[in-house]
Amino acid sequence: MKKVIFSCLILLAAICTKAQQIPAFSADQVIHYTSSKDTLYIINFWATWCAPCVAELPEFDALKKRYANQPVKVLLVSLDFKEDYPYKLARFVEKKKLTPEVVWLSDTNPNVFIPKIDNSWQGSIPATVVVHPGKGYKKFIEGSISERQISKIADKLLQDEFDK
């Protein structure tokens, strides 16, 4: 019996440790985190309960792999409900083997955080922002998007970088 209890405690500790690895960010923190002038950011807003969001997650894994050796950062910002953070979200990330960095948006009032992300955002997800602060570039895309669509934007921005 002691072995069973000990095993359960070890398993619970492992789950808690994994869950703690997904930080909670406010919209302001997301903006600050993605503000380095020498980096191109691909930021996707999604949730585990959103079927189109989940369907496009492999596109962001592909983008992370495609730009692994370039100044590009892929960030997945979860809009999951507070009661699903961090445990359900961490289990989902682990199960799907997501490779981009994942953070949870801790802001709960969409009337406050949506305009901070983009004034044109109507609130639906998935939604993606491609931003290069150093070039003053920002493109907001509401709805599903493919790796091919984003890479066209990213390749152009990166090519401009190499032309200098």
N, C-alpha and C positions, 0 to 999 in steps of 0.2 A: 504494500500500500504506500509506503514511504517513497518507493521508486516512482510510482505513478504520480504522486503529488509533486515530487521533485521534477519529473519530466514535464508536467503541466506548467509548473512555474518557469522552467527554462523556455518552453514554447511561448508562454505569455510575455516573458521578458524580450524574446526575439521579435515578436510582433510589435510590441511597444517601441522597441529600439528602431525598427524599420519605419514605423509610423512617424516617429519624431524627425525623420530626415526630410520631411516635406515642410518647408517653412511657410508660415502665414505672412502674406504681404498685403498692405493696403494698396490702393491704386497709386497713391503718391510714391510708395516704395517701389512699385513696378516701374513707374516712370523714371525714378532716380536710378534704379538698377540697370535700366536699359538706356543710359545716357552717355556712355563713353563715345567720344567723337571718332575713335578709330575702329569701331565695330558696327557691323550691320546686324540688326536684330530682327528676328522673325518671331512674333509673339502671337500665340494662339489662345483664344478664350474658349473654353469648352467645359463640359461636365460629364460625369460618368453616366448620368441618366439621359443624356442627349444622344440618340442613335446616330444622327449625321455627324456629330462630333467624334464619337467613338469610331465610326467608319473611316474618318479621314486621319486618325492618329498615325497610321503607318506612313502617310505622306510626310509627316514631320520627322519621323525616324529616318526616312530616306534623305530628307534635307540635312539632318544632322550628320549623317554619313557622307553625303556629297560634299559638304563644306567643312569637313573635319580639320583640314589643314589651312583654313583661311580665317580671316577675322569676321566670322559669322557666329552668332549665338542664337540657338533655338530655345525658346522658353514657352512652356505650356502652363497657362494660368487657369487653374480649376475654379469654376464657379459652383462647385458642389455645396450642398446645404451644410450649415454649421454642425448639425448632428452627424454628418458623414465624415467630418474631419477630426482627427487625422486617420483613424483606423480603416474605414471603408475605402477611402481614397488611396491610402498606402497599399492596401491589399490589391486594389484594382491596378495600380501602377506596376506592382510587382508581377501580377498575373499576366498583364499585357507586355511585360518586359520593355517598358518605354525607356528609350535612351536619352531623349532631351531632358533638361532640367524641368522639374515640376514644382510649382508653388501654388498655394491656395489663396484666393482673394478673400481677405477677411472683412472687407467692406460689405455691408449688408443692404445699404440703400442705393438702388440703381440710379435714382435721380441725382445722386451725388457722384458716384464713381463713373458712370457712363460718360458724361461730358468731359471728365478728366482724361479719359482714354481717347475719345474722338466725338466731336459734336454731331457728326452724321450718324452715329451708331443709334439704331432704333431699339436695341436691346436684345435682338435675337442672337442665338449662337448656333453653330460656330461662328466666330469672328476672328479675323487675323489682321495684325498690324505689321507692316514691314517698315522699319525705320532705320535711317542712317543719320544720327545726329550731326556728324561731321560734315555731311553734305546738305544738311537741312532738308532731307527727304523723309516723307511720311506718306504711306498709302494704307488706307483702311479698307478692308474687304469684309463685308457682312455676308455670311453664307459659306457653303463648302467651297474648298479650293484644293487644287492639286499641286503636287510637287513640281510639276512642269510649269504651271502658271507662276508659282513663286520663284522658281529658279530663273525664269526669263527676267524678272525684275532684279533678282540678286546678281545674276551674271552681268547685267548691264551696269549696275552700281559698282561691282567689283572690277569690271573692265575699265571703267572710268578711273578707278583707283590706281590701276596698273599703268594707265596711259600717262600719268603725271610724272 
